[in-house]
Amino acid sequence: MRYSSAYTGHYQREDTSGLSYDRSIANRFELAIFELEQVLLRDLFYRLRSSDPDTRYLDFACGTGRILALFKDSIRSKVGVDTSPGQLELAHKKVADAELVCGNLVTHPDLLRGRQFDLITSFRLFLNLEPENRVTILRALRNHLAPGGYLILDNHMNRYSILGLAALVAHKVFRMPKKPHVPPGRRGIISTMSDREIRRALSAAGLEIREVHRIFVLPGHGAFLLLPMRWLVQLEARLSRVPLLNLLSKNQVYVCTTAQPA
Ligand SMILES: C[S@@+](CC[C@H](N)C(=O)[O-])C[C@H]1O[C@@H](n2cnc3c(N)ncnc32)[C@H](O)[C@@H]1O
């Protein structure tokens, strides 16, 4: 199958090293969000898989191994897939015992030799992928979900979060130019994705949403946080559970299974 993506291509360039990605997320705001993501993912692993160390686990678009490393000691069989050799080099340093596979599952459907996984995660991918590629990749992942398996993915910039709305207003009202990497067709100065968009893509790929978790309501940027880190993480753990208010969360995590035929 043909696959063309400026986003995937960006990470495949030789000068896009894993180090520059890790540096871009090594700031207080991203670390505060990651604190809550870690708690959520460990809790999901416990609830959905009873923390079974024999869970067959795939982290798709694993990059430098940020999510894969969370399960370093708790899952025996870990596979990371990514199209970027530069990102995988760092992942190997963080999770030496994981099997890392470099390649594109769309153009090479036999990349994983038809293996099935009980748990697949894919973080920080779908927001930036071109909409037409989202469904293609989701379908490829669904083919690797074992019966009763779970796919957990995120949208790390909800269009209707406080930051997402600010980006929209900045562009529409204050005519601020889009950031250089924002693909055509996006409406704010940064890339955002709505809940509706990802739901549509999941449904088109034959996936059913079982749970949605919302993380981080209050805005921040880089080193700037509205409160000291520890207080903020504690407050956010509560805010993220407040109905309606949590619709403004920046990150949204979707737990999906293969859709049952109607
Ligand atoms: C922003 S990084 C996220 C890495 C990691 N999942 C995380 O949460 O830190 C996005 C990753 O997606 C990878 N990627 C982009 N398109 C891909 C594709 N078609 N198949 C596999 N990986 C892809 C890139 O190489 C990059 O490592």
The ligand as an SDF file (V2000), in Angstrom:
LIG
                    3D

 27 29  0  0  0  0  0  0  0  0999 V2000
    6.3860   12.7640   18.7180 C   0  0  0  0  0  0  0  0  0  0  0  0
    7.1920   11.1990   18.5550 S   0  0  0  0  0  0  0  0  0  0  0  0
    6.4120   10.2800   19.8570 C   0  0  0  0  0  0  0  0  0  0  0  0
    7.2710    9.1800   20.3850 C   0  0  0  0  0  0  0  0  0  0  0  0
    6.6890    8.3850   21.5600 C   0  0  0  0  0  0  0  0  0  0  0  0
    5.5040    7.6390   21.1760 N   0  0  0  0  0  0  0  0  0  0  0  0
    6.3780    9.2750   22.7350 C   0  0  0  0  0  0  0  0  0  0  0  0
    5.2090    9.3740   23.1360 O   0  0  0  0  0  0  0  0  0  0  0  0
    7.2950    9.8890   23.2670 O   0  0  0  0  0  0  0  0  0  0  0  0
    6.3870   10.5490   17.1210 C   0  0  0  0  0  0  0  0  0  0  0  0
    7.0720    9.3020   16.5780 C   0  0  0  0  0  0  0  0  0  0  0  0
    6.2420    8.7350   15.5640 O   0  0  0  0  0  0  0  0  0  0  0  0
    7.0960    8.1330   14.6120 C   0  0  0  0  0  0  0  0  0  0  0  0
    6.3270    7.9080   13.3920 N   0  0  0  0  0  0  0  0  0  0  0  0
    5.8160    8.8130   12.5470 C   0  0  0  0  0  0  0  0  0  0  0  0
    5.1460    8.2020   11.5480 N   0  0  0  0  0  0  0  0  0  0  0  0
    5.2450    6.8680   11.7820 C   0  0  0  0  0  0  0  0  0  0  0  0
    4.7620    5.7160   11.1040 C   0  0  0  0  0  0  0  0  0  0  0  0
    4.0590    5.8090    9.9700 N   0  0  0  0  0  0  0  0  0  0  0  0
    5.0440    4.4890   11.6220 N   0  0  0  0  0  0  0  0  0  0  0  0
    5.7630    4.3770   12.7740 C   0  0  0  0  0  0  0  0  0  0  0  0
    6.2650    5.4330   13.4570 N   0  0  0  0  0  0  0  0  0  0  0  0
    5.9940    6.6630   12.9580 C   0  0  0  0  0  0  0  0  0  0  0  0
    8.2360    9.1310   14.4840 C   0  0  0  0  0  0  0  0  0  0  0  0
    9.3800    8.5620   13.9080 O   0  0  0  0  0  0  0  0  0  0  0  0
    8.4360    9.5450   15.9450 C   0  0  0  0  0  0  0  0  0  0  0  0
    9.4100    8.7740   16.5760 O   0  0  0  0  0  0  0  0  0  0  0  0
  1  2  1  0
  2  3  1  0
  2 10  1  0
  3  4  1  0
  4  5  1  0
  5  6  1  0
  5  7  1  0
  7  8  2  0
  7  9  1  0
 10 11  1  0
 11 12  1  0
 11 26  1  0
 12 13  1  0
 13 14  1  0
 13 24  1  0
 14 15  1  0
 14 23  1  0
 15 16  2  0
 16 17  1  0
 17 18  1  0
 17 23  2  0
 18 19  1  0
 18 20  2  0
 20 21  1  0
 21 22  2  0
 22 23  1  0
 24 25  1  0
 24 26  1  0
 26 27  1  0
M  CHG  2   2   1   9  -1
M  END
$$$$
